[in-house]
Amino acid sequence: MEKKIIDPFLPVDEEGYYGEFGGAFIPEILHANVENLKKAFERYADDEEFNAEYEQLLKDYVGRPTPLYHAKRLSEHFGTNIYLKREDLNHTGAHKINNAIASVLLAKRMGKTRIIAETGAGQHGVAVATVCALMGLDCVIYMGATDVARQKPNVERIKMLGAEVRPVTSGNMTLKDATNEAIRDWCCNPQDTFYVIGSTVGPHPYPQMVARFQSVISREIRKQLKEQTGRELPDYVIACIGGGSNAAGAFYHFLKDDEVKLIAAEAAGLGIDTGESAATMQLGREGIIHGSRTLVMQTEDGQITEPYSISAGLDYPGVGPLHAYLYTSGRADVTAVTDDEALAAAMLLTRTEGIIPALESAHALAVLSQRKFGKDDVVVVNVSGRGDKDMQTYLSRIES
Ligand SMILES: *Cc1c(COP(=O)(O)O)cnc(C)c1O
């Protein structure tokens, strides 16, 4: 039987499947919670008053629309036309705030008083703690102990904002482990607690919901590109992929325009064949992680492999079901970018345009060196965040 597609742009059906990926694989105790979330999202996704409040905050609090910047020196360097979507200029320094605001607005309408979240690089933790300060809600952030150590400035920001940081010491103490703990917390506190997931992962409706809350990125790109070039459609949109939220936002309004090529950059760490990588789509097999059927890095007998990337925001062994589908169906092209390639791309952007990108975003920028683009091509790169949080890594790894 044909399944009904429930989103105007995403290929997602009523049960939350993108082709064979997605769904909602959750413990019994969370069923009512996830059902209620689904109902609330359906109720408010197109609600006029909800969206008016969301858009007002995006404009006056976050500083949207973010610029679409024609990077002339970088374009010259690569012999093509490069436009940077400046999500790094959002309040708190990354795209994560777009989703955090909408999710917390939804939580408030559901009568929730306590917000929990997981974080890797700390950007989602900062974004959620920020919105909780803004709206006067209790906030607990789960973060792997490895990430607590390597993302210190963000840990300090979260604390100053009044949220509690709970370091997680299981596994390799990164994003996967923080997500496990957040889910455990949600199971224990189903009544008052809302779980704000930071990416297009987790059980349905999260991947769809987070993609929708990030879709403002591509809505703006279309409009801004039209104003600047007279054409609404670029030839390429490039974004990095951890769980896939900034890529989902940058791709969303182009998904149905087949002439727009979509390129996702995943983290190859030390190299895709070294055993030290987070190239989930190219190395993964179908499996279930955090409530969703998707591509998962795993051993022969199905144990999840510990991922590695220099970038804490891409260090995740799964990927959102939307991206697993876009990749396997051929709609999006996936490329793997090593730590060294990302570091070089960050340095190049810094020295040609005076923009220090987040290490995650540097993976998207590195695609410019991997591929050859035509001199008339219009290439949009989503700069998902700024590099302040990564200064220690940059200073220790890059020769000036
Ligand atoms: C969290 C983060 C990412 C990775 O998450 P996605 O959900 O894949 O977007 C990328 N860039 C920055 C700056 C981040 O903070």
The ligand as a MOL file (V3000), in Angstrom:
LIG
                    3D

  0  0  0     0  0            999 V3000
M  V30 BEGIN CTAB
M  V30 COUNTS 15 15 0 0 0
M  V30 BEGIN ATOM
M  V30 1 C 26.1410 20.6790 15.9500 0
M  V30 2 C 26.8180 21.2700 14.8280 0
M  V30 3 C 26.9200 20.6070 13.5900 0
M  V30 4 C 26.4700 19.1980 13.3580 0
M  V30 5 O 25.1110 18.9490 13.5720 0
M  V30 6 P 24.0790 18.7970 12.4010 0
M  V30 7 O 22.8320 18.3840 13.0790 0
M  V30 8 O 24.5860 17.7480 11.4670 0
M  V30 9 O 23.9480 20.1140 11.7460 0
M  V30 10 C 27.5020 21.2790 12.5320 0
M  V30 11 N 27.9940 22.5360 12.6930 0
M  V30 12 C 27.9340 23.1900 13.8650 0
M  V30 13 C 28.5280 24.5500 13.9570 0
M  V30 14 C 27.3410 22.5880 14.9750 0
M  V30 15 O 27.2850 23.2450 16.1220 0
M  V30 END ATOM
M  V30 BEGIN BOND
M  V30 1 1 1 2
M  V30 2 1 2 3
M  V30 3 2 2 14
M  V30 4 1 3 4
M  V30 5 2 3 10
M  V30 6 1 4 5
M  V30 7 1 5 6
M  V30 8 2 6 7
M  V30 9 1 6 8
M  V30 10 1 6 9
M  V30 11 1 10 11
M  V30 12 2 11 12
M  V30 13 1 12 13
M  V30 14 1 12 14
M  V30 15 1 14 15
M  V30 END BOND
M  V30 END CTAB
M  END
